[in-house]
Amino acid sequence: MNIFDETKRILDSAGYRTKFPVEKTEVLYFEDDSLFGFINVFDNVDALLSNWQRRQEDFLKINAIRIRNSPKAWNAYSIFLTPSGCGNEERTKLLAIEEDFRGTRKIARSSVFTRQDLIRALLPLLPIQYLVTLISGDSMKMLRTRLNLSEVEKSTLLGKYTPREVVSIFLGEAGEE
Protein backbone atom coordinates (compact mmCIF):
# COMPACT_ATOMS: atom_id res chain seq x y z
CA MET A 1 0.00 0.00 0.00
CA ASN A 2 1.25 3.47 -0.85
CA ILE A 3 0.51 5.40 2.36
CA PHE A 4 0.42 8.80 0.63
CA ASP A 5 -1.99 7.70 -2.11
CA GLU A 6 -4.25 5.89 0.34
CA THR A 7 -4.20 8.82 2.78
CA LYS A 8 -5.16 11.16 -0.05
CA ARG A 9 -8.10 8.89 -1.01
CA ILE A 10 -9.31 8.66 2.61
CA LEU A 11 -9.07 12.40 3.27
CA ASP A 12 -10.59 13.31 -0.11
CA SER A 13 -13.57 11.07 0.62
CA ALA A 14 -13.92 12.74 4.05
CA GLY A 15 -14.27 16.15 2.37
CA TYR A 16 -10.72 17.47 2.72
CA ARG A 17 -8.89 19.32 -0.02
CA THR A 18 -5.51 17.63 -0.46
CA LYS A 19 -2.42 18.42 -2.48
CA PHE A 20 1.22 17.50 -2.83
CA PRO A 21 3.11 20.80 -2.69
CA VAL A 22 5.54 21.33 -5.55
CA GLU A 23 8.47 22.13 -3.27
CA LYS A 24 8.08 18.98 -1.11
CA THR A 25 7.27 15.63 -2.68
CA GLU A 26 7.37 13.74 0.63
CA VAL A 27 4.52 15.81 2.11
CA LEU A 28 0.76 15.80 1.64
CA TYR A 29 -1.16 18.92 2.68
CA PHE A 30 -4.83 18.70 3.69
CA GLU A 31 -7.46 21.25 4.65
CA ASP A 32 -11.17 21.65 5.23
CA ASP A 33 -13.28 24.48 6.66
CA SER A 34 -12.09 23.96 10.24
CA LEU A 35 -8.58 22.47 10.18
CA PHE A 36 -5.50 21.97 8.08
CA GLY A 37 -2.15 20.27 8.23
CA PHE A 38 0.35 18.01 6.59
CA ILE A 39 1.33 14.37 6.51
CA ASN A 40 4.86 12.98 6.40
CA VAL A 41 5.67 9.33 5.87
CA PHE A 42 8.98 7.97 7.12
CA ASP A 43 10.75 4.74 6.22
CA ASN A 44 11.18 3.77 9.86
CA VAL A 45 10.54 4.89 13.44
CA ASP A 46 14.09 6.19 13.95
CA ALA A 47 13.72 8.54 10.97
CA LEU A 48 10.36 9.72 12.30
CA LEU A 49 11.74 10.36 15.79
CA SER A 50 14.79 12.17 14.39
CA ASN A 51 12.99 14.39 11.87
CA TRP A 52 9.46 15.21 13.07
CA GLN A 53 10.40 18.53 14.72
CA ARG A 54 12.23 19.81 11.65
CA ARG A 55 9.34 18.79 9.40
CA GLN A 56 6.86 20.60 11.65
CA GLU A 57 9.09 23.70 11.73
CA ASP A 58 9.38 23.64 7.92
CA PHE A 59 5.59 23.46 7.57
CA LEU A 60 5.04 26.30 10.04
CA LYS A 61 7.72 28.46 8.37
CA ILE A 62 6.41 27.88 4.82
CA ASN A 63 2.82 28.63 5.93
CA ALA A 64 3.52 31.33 8.55
CA ILE A 65 1.63 34.19 6.88
CA ARG A 66 -1.31 31.98 6.01
CA ILE A 67 -1.45 30.57 9.54
CA ARG A 68 -1.31 34.01 11.17
CA ASN A 69 -4.25 35.19 9.03
CA SER A 70 -6.32 32.05 9.48
CA PRO A 71 -9.09 31.59 12.06
CA LYS A 72 -8.19 27.90 12.11
CA ALA A 73 -4.58 28.45 13.20
CA TRP A 74 -5.43 26.76 16.51
CA ASN A 75 -6.42 23.64 14.61
CA ALA A 76 -3.27 22.76 12.65
CA TYR A 77 -2.14 19.12 12.48
CA SER A 78 1.18 17.40 11.85
CA ILE A 79 0.82 13.73 11.04
CA PHE A 80 3.85 11.47 11.09
CA LEU A 81 3.45 7.88 9.87
CA THR A 82 5.66 4.89 9.21
CA PRO A 83 4.96 1.33 8.12
CA SER A 84 7.83 0.24 10.37
CA GLY A 85 7.01 -1.44 13.67
CA CYS A 86 8.49 -0.43 17.00
CA GLY A 87 9.09 -1.55 20.55
CA ASN A 88 7.73 -0.16 23.81
CA GLU A 89 10.45 2.48 24.18
CA GLU A 90 9.79 3.91 20.70
CA ARG A 91 6.02 3.69 21.25
CA THR A 92 6.45 5.83 24.37
CA LYS A 93 8.40 8.38 22.32
CA LEU A 94 5.66 8.45 19.67
CA LEU A 95 3.10 9.09 22.40
CA ALA A 96 5.27 11.94 23.73
CA ILE A 97 5.19 13.52 20.25
CA GLU A 98 1.39 13.36 20.25
CA GLU A 99 1.28 14.98 23.69
CA ASP A 100 3.48 17.88 22.54
CA PHE A 101 1.00 20.60 21.53
CA ARG A 102 3.62 23.20 20.59
CA GLY A 103 3.14 24.46 17.05
CA THR A 104 0.54 21.93 15.93
CA ARG A 105 -1.51 19.03 17.17
CA LYS A 106 0.22 15.79 16.28
CA ILE A 107 -0.48 12.23 15.32
CA ALA A 108 2.57 9.93 15.30
CA ARG A 109 1.99 6.26 14.41
CA SER A 110 4.04 3.25 13.51
CA SER A 111 3.01 -0.11 12.02
CA VAL A 112 0.80 1.48 9.37
CA PHE A 113 0.51 -1.47 6.98
CA THR A 114 -3.12 -1.58 5.86
CA ARG A 115 -5.94 0.80 5.00
CA GLN A 116 -7.52 -0.03 8.39
CA ASP A 117 -4.28 0.91 10.18
CA LEU A 118 -4.30 4.19 8.29
CA ILE A 119 -7.96 4.91 9.08
CA ARG A 120 -7.29 4.17 12.76
CA ALA A 121 -4.39 6.64 12.72
CA LEU A 122 -6.50 9.31 10.99
CA LEU A 123 -9.63 8.88 13.16
CA PRO A 124 -9.15 12.24 14.94
CA LEU A 125 -9.54 13.91 11.52
CA LEU A 126 -12.36 11.80 10.13
CA PRO A 127 -16.10 12.08 10.66
CA ILE A 128 -17.39 10.01 13.56
CA GLN A 129 -17.65 6.38 12.53
CA TYR A 130 -19.30 3.49 14.24
CA LEU A 131 -17.63 0.15 13.65
CA VAL A 132 -20.12 -2.69 13.69
CA THR A 133 -19.02 -6.23 14.38
CA LEU A 134 -21.35 -8.79 12.89
CA ILE A 135 -21.98 -11.95 14.87
CA SER A 136 -23.18 -15.10 13.20
CA GLY A 137 -26.05 -16.96 14.75
CA ASP A 138 -29.82 -16.96 15.07
CA SER A 139 -30.74 -13.29 14.77
CA MET A 140 -34.33 -13.80 15.96
CA LYS A 141 -33.10 -15.57 19.09
CA MET A 142 -30.58 -12.76 19.77
CA LEU A 143 -33.31 -10.17 19.23
CA ARG A 144 -35.65 -11.97 21.65
CA THR A 145 -32.97 -11.98 24.35
CA ARG A 146 -32.22 -8.28 23.85
CA LEU A 147 -35.79 -6.97 23.80
CA ASN A 148 -36.87 -5.73 27.20
CA LEU A 149 -40.46 -6.96 26.78
CA SER A 150 -42.68 -9.69 28.18
CA GLU A 151 -42.85 -12.97 26.28
CA VAL A 152 -46.36 -12.08 25.04
CA GLU A 153 -45.11 -8.71 23.77
CA LYS A 154 -42.10 -10.32 22.08
CA SER A 155 -44.32 -12.92 20.39
CA THR A 156 -46.70 -10.20 19.23
CA LEU A 157 -43.96 -7.95 17.92
CA LEU A 158 -42.01 -10.73 16.21
CA GLY A 159 -45.06 -12.71 15.08
CA LYS A 160 -46.91 -12.60 11.80
CA TYR A 161 -49.01 -9.55 12.62
CA THR A 162 -49.28 -6.42 10.51
CA PRO A 163 -47.96 -3.21 12.04
CA ARG A 164 -51.57 -2.02 12.58
CA GLU A 165 -52.41 -5.25 14.44
CA VAL A 166 -49.29 -4.96 16.61
CA VAL A 167 -50.22 -1.40 17.59
CA SER A 168 -53.79 -2.45 18.29
CA ILE A 169 -52.67 -5.37 20.45
CA PHE A 170 -50.16 -3.23 22.38
CA LEU A 171 -52.66 -0.44 22.91
CA GLY A 172 -55.37 -2.92 23.87
CA GLU A 173 -53.08 -4.57 26.47
CA ALA A 174 -51.93 -1.16 27.73
CA GLY A 175 -55.57 -0.08 28.17
CA GLU A 176 -56.40 -3.18 30.24
CA GLU A 177 -53.71 -2.55 32.85
Secondary structure as UniProt FT lines:
FT   HELIX           3..13
FT   TURN            14..15
FT   STRAND          17..19
FT   TURN            22..23
FT   TURN            25..26
FT   STRAND          27..31
FT   STRAND          36..41
FT   HELIX           45..62
FT   HELIX           64..68
FT   TURN            71..72
FT   HELIX           73..75
FT   STRAND          76..81
FT   HELIX           88..98
FT   STRAND          105..109
FT   HELIX           115..122
FT   HELIX           123..125
FT   HELIX           139..146
FT   HELIX           151..158
FT   HELIX           163..176
//
